[in-house]
Amino acid sequence: MNTKDEKLVCGLDETQIAGLKKKHGHIVVVEVGQGGSTLNAIFKEPTFEVLEATGAIGKNSEIKGTIALYENCIVKADDEINNRDFVKLKALEGLAQHMNSFSVSVKNL
């Protein structure tokens, strides 16, 4: 395998990923590993509308809310992720980690 192929993420090269960033804004790649293999999924950040809608769906069915969040935020994923529901859930867990990775501070003025 040449070095150019090694830089592919979800079958996309750097130019294609730059195009996705331009189209979707901030995107993140989530790596899901199991048994020595690593799968990738690229997500865009959810909007307030997506969070509100998926939260409402999730009140009736947590799984349906999770599926809706995945479907609204996924940009590109390895085929192995697309074909396995549990791996989709693990990939979405990575997006949740991204959402929780921000820190905030508050100061009185």
N, C-alpha and C positions, 0 to 999 in steps of 0.2 A: 504494500500500500504506500503511495507516495504521500509527502507531507501535506499537500493540498487537500487530499481526501481526509486526512486526519483532523482537519479543522472544520469539517462539516458538522453541523448541529441540526438534527432532524432532517438530514439530507440537504440542508441549505448552506451555501457558502456565505462569506462575509458580506458580499454585495447584496445578496438576497435578504440577509438579516437586516442590513441597513435600510432596505426598502420597507421591511416590516416595521422598523422603528419609525420611519417617516409616516407610514400609514396609521399605525396604532398608538404612537407615542411611546411611553416607557414600557418596555417588555422585559420579562425575566425568563431565564431558562431554569427549569427544575430538573434535577437528576434523581432518578429512582434507581436504586441499586438492589440487586438480589443475586446471590450465588455467583459473584464475580462478574456479572454483566451489569451494564449501566444503560438505562433508557432515558431519553430526554423529552421534555415537553416545554414549549414556549407559550407563555401566558401574557396577556395584557392585563393591566390593573382594572378592577371593576369600577364602574361609575356608580354614583349614588343611586341612579335609577335601577341598575342591575342589582345592587345590594338590597334596595327596598323590595324589588320584585321577588328576588330569590329568598329573602327573609320571609315574605308573606307566604310564598309557596312552602317554605320550610316549616311554617307553623302547623300545616296540615300533614305534611310528609317530609321528614328530615332528609330522606334519600332523594326525593324529587327536587327539593331545594338545592341539594348538593349537585345533582345532575345538571340542573338549570345553571348554577354558578359555573360549573365546568364548561358547559356548552357556550356560555356567553363570554368566557374569558380565554378559552383555548385559541391559540393562533395556529400552532402546528405541533404535532406530536409524532414520535416514532410509531410505526404501525403496531408494534407489540403493545403499546399503551392503548391505542384505539380499540384493540381487540380484547382487552381484559379490564373488566369493570373495577376490580379491586385495585389494579395498578393505576387506573384513573383517579380513584380516591386518594391513593398515596401521592400522586402528582399534585392533586389539589391541596393536599396537606402542605406541600412545599410552597404553594402560593399563599396559604394562610401564614406560614412562617415569614414570608416576605412582608405581608401586611403587618405582622407583629414586630418586625425588625426596626421600626422607627422609634426614636426616642424623642421625648419632648421635655421642655423645662418651662417653668412659670416663674416670673419675677414680678413683684409689686413695683409699680412705677410711682 
